[in-house]
Amino acid sequence: MDTLLATLVSGLVLGSLYALMASGLSLVWTTLGVFNFAHGALMMVGAFIAWTVSEAVGAGPVAGVVAGTLGAGLIGIVIERLVIRPFYASRNMLLVTAMTTLAVTIILERGAQMIWGPRLKQLPPLVDGEIRLFGNAISAHEALLLVAAPVILIALWRFTVSSKIGRSLRAVGQNQDSAALIGVDVPKAFALAFAISAALAGLTGALLGSIRFITPAMGSEPLTKAMIVVIFGGLGSLGSTAGAAYLIGFIEALLVLWVGLYWTPFALFLLMILVLLLRPNGIFGKR
């Protein structure tokens, strides 16, 4: 029972990270209709910026997390402007943007290798100490993550539902031409969606940098898991994405316990294939 409870707590932590990561992917897809393969690299850049501000500059971990989030958001705006916007009118926009964002991933990873070097880096935790959850000890940093992730996701949902700017993003996602006719600046909406998505990736990287080592390739695995989450939950809904993220977190933690770390990725991809075959719109997606 203790092992099972510890596994469920681990699933909560994983689900919180996947929810932050996948919600950014879902936002870009619902607004722009493209899949950003540079999302994991933006997470990595956010982690490196956070480390630079926190450790190299000495401003502390809180300032590092803020800098990593804002820095990734600004880089996201640049990426949208340079490698996404020129292809909005292309018939093969989905394929072209997939290729360009993959190219951006390589550029960012090689750039990080040149700027920060190959040595492993790690951020200090935002909060020191440990707490007990369901009788299991977890770090206070992970506990903060468990609280912060739902708060951020709820705030993002309220922003898209209640604010004028957020509703304009939803309008653009539903019909770009109609949104333009009622006065929505569609290019600015695209840029804003990409910036928010990139900022979420940077925040995830900055938080993850206190749990795992920071490397130029650290975004590859979280991106893969975020893709599984988005497909599993169904594209087009932040709520579905968040629910799928926690479900995948629990499933992954249980798979590690039952089948081992080596076979867990295989089992997750098999589950994704089954979902695509049986429910192409996702577990929580609508027909």
N, C-alpha and C positions, 0 to 999 in steps of 0.2 A: 504493500500500500504506500509506503514512504517513497519507493522508487517511482510508482505511478504518479504520485502527487508532484514529485520533483520534475518528472517528464512534462506534466501539464503546465507547470510554471515555466519551464523552458519553452513550451509551445506558445505561451502568452507573450514572452519576450520576442520570439521569432515572428509571431503574428503582428506585433506592434511595428517592428521594423519593416516587414513586408507591406503592411497597410500604408505606411508613409511613402514607401517607394512606389508601390503600384498605383496609388491614388494620383500621382503625378503623370504616370503613363496614361491612365484612364482619362484625365482631364485633357491632355493633348489629343487623344484619339477622338473624344466626343466633340471637341471644338474644331480641330483642324482636319480630322479624318486621316491622320498619318500616325505611324508608329515610330517613336524616337529611339533608335538603337544606341544613341549616345547618352542615354539616361544613366547608365551605370558609370560611364566615364565622368559625367557631371557629379555624381556622388563621390567619386574618387577625388576630383578636383576640390570639392567642398571640404573633404577631410584634410587634404594637404594645406589648403588655405587656413583652416582652423588650427592645424598644428603650427604653421608658421606664425600666426598671430599669438597663439597661446604660449608656445615654447621658444621659438626663435626670437620673437619680439618681447615676450615676457608679459603680455597683457592679461594672461589668465584664461582658463578654459571657457568661461562664459562669453568673453569677448571673442574667443576663437570660434565658438559655435555661431555667434551672430555674424562674424565676418565670413565664415564658410557658407552660411545660408545666403547672404547677400551677394557674395562673390559668384557663387554658382548661378544665382538668378540673373546677374548681369551678363555672364557668359552665355546663358541661355538666350537672352535677347539678341546677342551678337550672332549666335548660331542661326536663330530664326531669320534674322535679317539677311545673312549672307548665303546660307545654303538651303533654306526652306522657301522663303518668299519668292525667289526667282522662278520657282517651278509651280506656283499655284495654278497657272493656266494650262499646265501640261496634262495631256490625256493620261499619261502614265505617272501621275504624281505620286501615287503610293509606292511604286517600284523605285522611282528616281530618288525620293526622299529616304527610302530605306538604304539605298546605296550611299547617298551623301552623308547620312548620319553615321553609317558604319565607317566611312572615311574620317569623319570627325572623331570618332572613338579612337582610331589609330593615331591621329594627330595629337589628341589630348594625352593619350598614354605615353607616346614617345616624348612629348613635351614635358610631362611630369618626370619621366626618367632623366631628362637632361637637366631640369631645374632642381629637383630635390634628390636625385641620385638613387641608387639601388638599395640603400640601407633601409631596414625596417624601422618604422616610426610608430609611436603610439601616443595618444592624447591622455592626459590625466582625467579621471572621472570628474563630472560636474559636482557630484556629492560623494563624500567619503563615507565609509562605514558599511554596515550590513543591516538588513532587516529580515524578519522571518515572515514568510507568506505561506499559509497552509502547512506550517510546521517545517518549512524548508528555508534555509538561509540563502538570500540573494543579495547582490550588491545594491547599495542605495542608488547608484547610477541606473541600474536596470529597473529598479522600482520607479524612479523618476520617469523612465521611458514608458513604463506601463501606464502611468497617469497622463503623460504629455501627449502620447499618440492619439488617444480618443479625443482629447480636448482640441488638438489641432485639426483632426478630421471633422469634428462637429463644427468648428469655426469655419472650415472651408465649405462645408455643406451649407451653413447658414449664409455665407457670403454669396454662394451661387444661387440661393433661393430668394433671399430677402433684399440684397442690395441691387441698385440699378445696374452697376457694372457687372455684377455676377449674373443677373438675368440677361444682360446683353451677350455674355459668353454662351449661355444656353440657347439664346435665339440664333446666334451664329452657327452653333452646332446643329440646330434643327434645319435651318434653311438660310444660307448665306445671302441669297438674292433678296429674300423678304426682309431680312435683318437690315440690309443696306437701304432698302426702300423706306424703312421707318427711322432712318437716321443713325444707325449703328456704324461706327468706323470699323469695318471688318479687319483690315490689316492691323490696327491697334489692338483689337480683340485677340487676334492670333498671337501677337507679340506678348500680350499680357498673360495669356494661357501658357505660353511657352516659358515665360519668366517664372510664373508660380510653380509650374512643374519642375523647372530646374532648381528653384529654391528649395522645394521639398526634397529633391535628390541631394542637394548640398547639406541640408539639415540632417538627413538620414546618414550621410557619410560622416558628418561631424560627431553625431551620437555614436555611430558604430566604431569610430576611431578610438574610443575609450574601451571597447570590448575586444576588438581584433586589431591586428597590425595593419598599418597603412602602407599600401604598395601601389604602384601604377596599375596593376591588374586587379585590384580589390573589387572593382565594380562588376566584374563579369558574372560571378555567381549570383549576387543579389539581383542583377538584371534578369537572369534566367528565371529565378524564383518569382520575380515580379511579373514576368510574361505568363508563367503558369497561373499565377493568381488572377490576372486580368482575364485570361481565357476561361479559367475555372468559374469565376464569378459571373462573367458575361460583360461584354463591352457596353459602355454607355451609362453607367450608374456608379456614383461614388459609394453609395450604400452597399451595393452588391460587391464592389471591389473590396471594401473594408471587411465585410462579412467573410468573403472568400479568403482574405489574407489571414485572418485568425483561424479559419478552418484549416488552411494549408499549414499554418504554423503548428497546430495540434497534430495534424496527420504526419508531418515531417518528424516531430519529436517522438511520436509513437513508433514510426517506422525505424528510427535510429535505435530505439529500445528493442524492437522485435526482430528486425532483419539486419541491423548493423549499418554503420555509416557508409560502407562501400556500396550496398545495394539500394540505399535510400533514393539517390537521384534517378536510378532506373525505375523504381516503383512510382515516383512522382510523375515522370514522363509517361509511363504506362497509364496512370490515372488520367493525365491530361488527354491522351489519345482516346480513352474510353469516353470521356466527357464530350470530346469533339464528335465522336461517332453517335452517341446516344442523345446528347443535348447540345447541338452546335451553338446555341445562344448562351450557353453557360448554365450552371446550376440555378442561379438566381435571375437569369436573363429572361426577358419576355419574347414571345414569338413575334 
